[in-house]
Amino acid sequence: MRSRFMSGIIAGSLFGVTASMYALYKTSPRQRRRIMKKGTRAIRDASKFMGAVSSLNLFR
């Protein structure tokens, strides 16, 4: 079960990197800045969400 999860994570990350590299080369500099801004915001929100989830596990 764990190896299937890890292979899914690796495949998903490779797919994400490929799609983002393609998007990087096909966009204008203005669009790239906007995408990077949205990406950093999404990463920040995801890390906050993971922090909230991990703090919920402390109360169990």
Secondary structure by P-SEA (a helix, b strand, c coil): caaaaaaaaaaaaaaaaaaaaaaaaaccaaaaaaaaaaaaaaaaaaaaaaaaaaaaaaac
